[in-house]
Amino acid sequence: MKRTAKIVLTGFGVPESLRWHEEALWFSDLAHGTVHRWDTRGEPETVIEVPGGAGGLGWLPDGRLLVVSMNGGCVYRREPDGELVEHADLRHIAEGPVNDMLVDSAGRAYVGNFGFDYYTFDREHPNSMLYAPPGPPTAPIACFAPDGKLLGLSQPLLFPNGFLLTADGTTLVAAETLGLRITDFPVQSDGRLGVGRPWGSLVSPLLWRLVNDPGLLGRITRRISALLDHPAIAKRSSSPIAPDGLAWHVDGETIWVANALRGECVRVARGGQVVDRVVTSQHTLSCLVAGENGRTLFAATVPTDDPVEAAKLGQGRVEVFAL
């Protein structure tokens, strides 16, 4: 029997970056550039509108909100009087929209970016064509000090997206959406990231080799993959998994993955083994395990991740499942 999430909020463009803060769910709407707060009982409130569009969220130790400006190429800081002040600059780093962000307990911010204009490419080509040689562009994770100063960059990654920290703060875990894998990094004493290590692959090794092949087999594989991208077919598939948002399961060891390719959250163990799935109504971009008892799986879902089309449709949702 399928385990299925329940829709609790709807009417958004692209809900993303689910966070639990001060007994409430917070999230961004990428299509409308807004940040929302929901206490899980009444109606959600709009907290702020972010110039350049809202992306990843986090908080400094003193409680001030940090929010990514996706098209503004920066991170804003919300002061106590509500004013937005530029906190960190990524304009010289990001080759595409700035994306998700994790802020640790010391106030250091880890920020990813697309690496290229993904939305324009996706409107004009099947997603599988990204893997035609030389392959997708790469992008680093930028690490900023609590005062917004750049500390360093990670190695180049294939679309760094959702992030997690281990409980002891010594390891950062990152989704590589276009790499179809999860990678982890040792966090050095000054907050900079060491060399990345494989945490788990979410695609079969054979398919990964074929889709990246420069020859005839690669061209055939990419064309077949493009046909399989049709929603009616994709929703019945179980592989591959394109990781977007990540969330620790209650065991603190396995990870829930928001699958950007179809309507589901997938729980995986180190190495990439799938141990559980929860079905959602639409493609899933973010997930979170939180709530009053800490055992609710929240999922942000969309009919399309294209912010222009999603804004017109207004069918972005938040869904929940009790673990």
TIKOLMAR-969871 format. One record per residue: residue in one letter; x, y, z of N, C-alpha, C in turn. Coordinates in steps of 0.02 Angstrom, whole numbers, plus 50000, padded with zeros to 5 digits. Example, Ala and Ser with C-alpha at 12.3 -4.5 7.8 and 13.67 -1.06 7.14 Angstrom:
A506604971650390506154977550390506604983550390;S506424988850354506844994750357506455000250394;
END
This chain:
M500424994050000500005000050000500445006350000;K500285011049956500695017049951500575021550011;R501115024450036501085029450089501035036250054;T500495039850068500345045950030500275051950076;A500585057450056500545063650094499875067050085;K499695071350132499065075050130499205082450116;I498815085350071498885092450054498595096750110;V499005101450136498765105850189498765113250169;L499165115050120499165121950094499215121650019;T498895126349985498935126649912498855133849890;G498955135149826498865141849799499505145849791;F500085142549799500725146049792501005144949722;G501555148349708501895147449645502375141649650;V502975142949678503475137749689503685137949763;P503335134449807503555134149877504205130249882;E504675132749921505345129849926505645131449994;S506215128450008506625130050067506225129550131;L505915123850143505525122850204505985123050265;R505785126850315506175127450378505685127450437;W505915124850494505525125150556505885129850603;H505545135350623505865140450665505355143350712;E505515143150776505085145950828504365143450821;E504305136750819503665133250820503225134950760;A503535136150703503145137550642503535135250581;L503175133850528503465132150464503585138550424;W504185139250399504365144850355504545142050287;F504405145850235504595143850168504585149850121;S504955149050066504965154150014504485152149958;D504265157049920503905155849857504335158749802;L504695154349765505165156649715504825160449659;A504205158649644503855161849588503635168949603;H503505170449667503255177049686503745181049728;G504315177949745504835181649781504655183249853;T504245179049884504005180449951504225175050001;V504235176950065504375172350120503755171950164;H503575165750183502965164650220503105160950286;R502655162150334502675158650398501995155750412;W501975149450436501345146050450501405142350516;D500945143750562500965140650628500635133750629;T500425131350570500105124850558499375124650580;R499115130450601498415130650622498005135450579;G498175141750578497795146650539498045147050468;E497955153050439498195154250371498925156450374;P499315154650323500015156950322500045164450312;E500555167650340500655174750332501255176050287;T501215181450248501775183550207502215188050250;V502845186050259503295189750303503635195450266;I503925193950209504275199050170504245197250096;E504375202350054504495201349983505215203149970;V505565198749935506295199449927506465201849856;P506835207349850507055209549783507455204049749;G507305202549687507665197349651507395190349664;G506885189749705506585183149717506885179549776;A506455176649818506685173349879506905166149866;G507475164249897507725157449893507825154549962;G508425151949976508565148650039508485153250100;L508335150150157508205153750219508645151150275;G508785155550323509155153650383509145159350433;W509405158150493509395163250545510085163750578;L510285169950592510895171150631510755169550705;P511275168550744511165166850815510745171950852;D510755178350831510345183350866509635183650840;G509445179150794508755178750771508605182350707;R509085186050679508945189550616508915184650558;L508425185650515508315181250457508815182750402;L509095177450372509475178050311509065174850255;V509045178050196508665175350140509045176650076;V509075171650034509415172149970508985176249921;S509305180749884508995183949827509235180249765;M508805176149735509015171649683509305175249622;N508945180249599509175183949540509575190149558;G509585191949621509975197649643510695195949658;G510845189449661511525187249671511805188749740;C511385188649791511625190349858511185187049910;V511395187849973511005185750031510815192150069;Y510185192850084509955198550123509895196550197;R509955201550239509855200850311509275205350331;R508805202550368508225206450390508355209150461;E508395215750465508525218950529507895219050573;P507965220350638507385220250683506815224850662;D506985230450627506455234950605506145232750539;G506355226950512506075224350450506465226150388;E506975230550394507355232650335507795226850310;L507825226050244508265221150213508925224450195;V509475221550220510155224150208510555218650175;E510955220450125511375215450092511885212650142;H511895206050149512315202750198512925199550165;A512825196250108513375192750073513275193449998;D513835194149962513825195449890514075189249852;L513655186749806513855181049764513895182849690;R513875189249674513845191149603514465189049565;H515025188749599515645186649566515755179149570;I515285175549601515345168349610514825164549568;A514205166749571513645163049541513595164349467;E513565159049427513475159549355512735158649336;G512315157649385511595156949374511245159249437;P510595158049442510235160049502510545157049566;V510575161149618510785158549683510215154449711;N510375149449751509865144449766509775143349841;D509855137349863509715135649932510285137849978;M510155137750043510645140150092510535136550158;L511085135150192511055132650261511455137450305;V511165139450361511505143750409511615139650472;D512255138850493512395134650551512295138450617;S512405135150672512265138150738512725143950753;A513305144450719513755150050728513595155950684;G513135154950637512945160350591513305160150524;R513685154850512514005154150446513495151650396;A513515154550336513025152950284513365149150227;Y513065143550208513295139550151512775140350096;V512985142850038512525144849986512715141749919;G512225138949885512335135949819512065140349763;N512225138549701511915141949644511855137049586;F511435138849537511295134249482511915132849438;G512335137949429512905137249385512785139449313;F512145140449295511955142649228511215144249228;D510965146649171510255148449166509845142149152;Y509715138449205509365132049198508665132849169;Y508295137949191507605138549169507555139649093;T507995143849065507985144948993508155138548956;F508665134848980508855128548948508265123648950;D507945123149007507415118249016506795119848974;R506695126248960506135128048917506255126248844;E506885125448825507055124448755507315117348739;H507495113448791507785106948779507535101848831;P507525095448813507405090348864507965090448916;N507795089048977508285089249031508885084649018;S508755078948986509295074048974509845076848930;M509685081948889510185084748844510725088748881;L510605090048944511125093248984511755088948988;Y511665082348980512235077848989512635076548926;A512425079648870512835079348810513495082748824;P514055079648804514715082648818514745089948797;P515025094348840515445092748899515055091648963;G514395091148961513995089949020513755096449053;P513385095849107513105101749139513655106249168;P513555112849168514025117249202514035115749277;T514585117449309514655116149380514635122649420;A514565122049485514545127849529514785125749598;P515095130349636515335128649703514815130549756;I514925128049816514575130449875515005136049904;A514705141849916515065147449947514935147450022;C515465148250060515405148550133515555155650157;F515095158450196515165165350221515195165350297;A515605169750323515655170750395515015174050421;P514895174050487514295177250514514215184550495;D514775188050480514725195050459514645195950384;G514595190350347514495190650275515125190350234;K515705189950266516335189450229516415182450199;L516655182150137516755175750104517335172050137;L517215165950159517735161750189518065157250137;G517675154850090517955150350040517415147049998;L517645143249947517215139749901517365132349902;S516855128249892516965121049886517215119549816;Q517365113249805517515110849737516895111849693;P516965111949626516385112649582515915106549588;L515265107949589514755102749595514235103449540;L513855098049529513335098049478512675100249510;F512585106949513511975109949540511905108649615;P512345111649657512265110849729511605113649753;N511235109749792510555111749808510435111249883;G510005106649906509865106249978510465104150019;F510505106750081511065105350126510815102950193;L511235098850226511135096750295511795097050332;L511765097750398512345096950440512235090850485;T512765087050498512715081750547512625084850616;A512385080850663512225083450730512825086650764;D513425084050751514025086850783514325092650744;G514015094350687514235100150648514885099150610;T515135093050607515785091950575515735090150501;T515125088950477515045086850407514435090350377;L514525093150317513975095950279513795091150223;V513155089750216512905085250165512535089350112;A512685088150049512395092249995512085087949941;A511505090049916511195086949857511505089949795;E511735085549750511935087749683511385085649636;T510935090349621510325088649584510485085649516;L510915088849478511075086349411511595080749413;G511925079849470512375074149478512005067849500;L511355068649517510945062949540511295059349597;R511555063249645511925060349700511935065049759;I512145062249816512245066149877512985065749895;T513265071349913513975071849928514055075049997;D514555072750035514665076050100515365079050102;F515455083950147516065087750152516265088450226;P516895087350243517105089050310517105096550320;V516855098850377516845105950393517465107450435;Q517895111650410518515113250445518365117950504;S518865119050546518755122950607518545130150593;D518745132850536518545139750519517905140050478;G517585134250467516955134050430517025132350357;R517635132750329517725130950259517625123450249;L517465121550187517325114650171517945111150143;G518055105050166518595100950138518375097650074;V518745092550053518605089049991517985084649998;G517545085149949516925081349951517035073849944;R516575069949975516595062649973515915059949953;P515865054549916515215051749898514825049549960;W514205051849965513755049350018513285044049990;G513035045349929512605040449897512405042449827;S512445037749780512225038949712511495036949706;L511105040949668510385039849662510195038049590;V510675035349553510575033049485511005026949475;S510795022249433511195016249422511845018149387;P512395014949405513035016549373513015015749297;L512655010749273512615009749201512255015549166;L511685017649193511315023249163511735029649165;W512095030749220512505036749225513055036749172;R513355030949161513875030549109513575031749040;L513005028849028512705029348961512465036448946;V512145039748995511875046348981512425051448971;N513025050048998513595054548989514065052448933;D513905046948900514345044348847514375049248788;P514975050748762515035055448707514855052648638;G514775046048634514675042848570513945041248555;L513845036448510513185034548488512745032148545;L513015027948589512615025448645512365031148688;G512775036248698512555041948737511995045748703;R512065046748638511535050448602510875046648605;I510905039948597510295035948600509995036248670;T510415035548721510175035648791509845042348807;R510155047848786509865054348801509195055348766;R509125052748705508485053348670507945049048703;I508125043048723507645038848759507445042048825;S507935044648861507795048048925507325053848915;A507405057548860506965063148846506245060848836;L506155055148803505475052348794505175050248861;L505605047448904505365045148969505225050749018;D505435056949000505295062749042504555064649041;H504165061848994503455063548991503125061949058;P502735066749085502465065949153502095059349164;A501715057149113501325050949121501775044949131;I502375045249103502855039749110503275040749172;A503525046849182503995048249236503695046649304;K503045048049314502745047049379502695039649398;R502765035249349502735028049362503425024949370;S503935029049363504615026649368504865027249440;S505375023449456505665023949523506395026149521;S506665027149462507365029049455507455032849390;P507925037549388508355039749442507995044649489;I508355046749540508095051749587508525057949581;A508215063649568508565070049565508475073649632;P508975073649675508885076349742508855083949742;D508345086649773508275093949781508385095449855;G507855096349893507925097349965508085090850001;L508415091450059508595085650100508345086750172;A508205081350206508005081750277508225075450313;W508495076250373508655070450414508015066950435;H508015060350432507485056350462507565056750538;V507075054350575507105054750648507685050550676;D507945045950637508515041850662509175045650658;G509185051450624509795055350619510325052350574;E510145047050538510635043650495510405043250422;T509785041250411509525041150343509245048050325;I509185049150259508995055850234508385055350189;W507905059850203507345060750157507565065350100;V507395063350039507595067049979506965069349943;A506905075749929506375078349886506575076849814;N506185072749780506355070649712506055075549662;A506485079449630506255084549583505985081549518;L506085075049507505855071849445505135069349449;R504875068349509504195065649515503915067149584;G503295065049595502945066549657503105061649712;E503645062849748503825058449803504375061449845;C504395059249908504975060049951505255052949961;V505905052349955506225045749958506725045750016;R506685040750059507175040150113507735035450092;V508345037950098508915033950075509425033250131;A509785027750130510335026550176510995028150141;R511515028950181512175030150152512335024750100;G512585026950043512705022449987512165023049934;G511585026049952511055027149904510495022149906;Q510495017449953509965012549957509305015749978;V508775014549940508115017149956507785012750008;V507565015850064507265011950118506535013850130;D506285019250099505585021250109505405026350055;R504765026750041504505031749994503825034250019;V503715040750011503055043750024502845047349961;V502255045849936502005048749874501715055649888;T501875060449845501565067049847501165068249783;S500795073649782500335074749725500695077649664;Q501305080449673501655083749619502405082949630;H502795085449582503525085249590503705088649656;T504205086049690504375088349757505045091849758;L505065097949784505675102049782506005102949850;S505635101949903505925102949970505575098250018;C505935096150070505625092050121505935093750189;L505575091950241505785093750309505455089050358;V505825086650407505535082750461505535087250523;A504935089150546504875093950601504175093450630;G503905099050652503245099250682503285099050757;E502705099450789502675099750862502985093650895;N502895087750864503185081750893503815079550857;G504025083350808504635081750771504595075750726;R503985073550711503895067550671503435068650611;T503385074750587502985076250528503445077550469;L503325073950414503695075250352503305080350313;F503605086150303503315091450261503625090950191;A503225092350139503475092250071503195098150033;A503625101549995503405107049952503365104349881;T502785104949849502675101749784502425106749733;V502565105249669502395109849614502195105949552;P501755108749510501615105549446502185106749396;T502565112149406503145113749366503615118049409;D504275117249398504735121449436504915127849397;D504625128749338504715134949300504345140549336;P504695145449364504345150549405503835154649366;V503955155749302503485159749262502825155949254;E502885149549234502285145549224501945144049291;A502345142749342502055141149408501675147049437;A501915153149425501555159049449500865159549418;K500805157549355500155157749321499695152349348;L499965146449362499555140849384499315141549456;G499745143949500499565144649570499365138249604;Q499735132849588499565126349616500125123449659;G500595127749681501105125449727500805123649794;R501035118149824500725115549884501235113749938;V500985113450000501345110450055500945104350076;E501285098550081500955092350098501295089350160;V500945085150196501225082350258501085074850262;F501525071450299501435064350313501695063050383;A501315059650424501515058050493501955051850492;L502565052650518503045047050519502935042650580;
END
